[in-house]
């Protein structure tokens, strides 16, 4: 679909751009609990890897909450989370790097690239489609509820009129 960038889609774009920051934060120093374990055993602890997984999931939480009723968006997000958790797990599950700051920065950048290349476009299109469907439902309901030429509105008005007469 490759929906164009329009002002009405700015909210969707803002939600999606927030994920990049969350992915980067998922593998920064806050995502690594026990560096001593990593130094001693030449691999991160299970708790470190679990925290990285949790942080990747956390990056997508706002979208999951906002689009919980759109199965298409939820499915894309769940697949994206598994893909990015796997990428982060593989990237971080190495011997302790010489320059941890540079290493975390590179892993975060790589996660952002995977997100941009594999997930972003499909997720954006699904979110825009869900927003469009919501707008259609709202527009239809407003017409049904407020246009006297619509049978449903006419029945509502007649019912209210009959209640006022009694």
Number of C-alpha atoms within 10 A of each C-alpha: 9 8 13 8 10 8 9 10 16 11 11 18 17 10 16 21 13 14 21 20 14 18 27 22 19 27 29 18 14 12 21 20 16 14 16 12 15 19 13 11 11 15 18 23 18 12 13 23 22 15 18 25 21 15 21 26 21 17 21 21 14 14 20 18 10 13 18 12 11 17 12 16 23 20 13 15 22 13 12 21 21 14 17 21 23 13 16 22 18 12 17 21 17 12 13 19 15 8 8 13 11 12 17 22 16 15 21 22 17 18 24 21 14 15 20 14 11 13 19 21 16 18 22 20 17 21 24 19 17 18 17 13 13 13 12 12 12 12 12 11 14 12 15 17 17 14 13 14 10 12 12 16 18 16 13 15 15 12 11 11 11 10 9 8 6 5
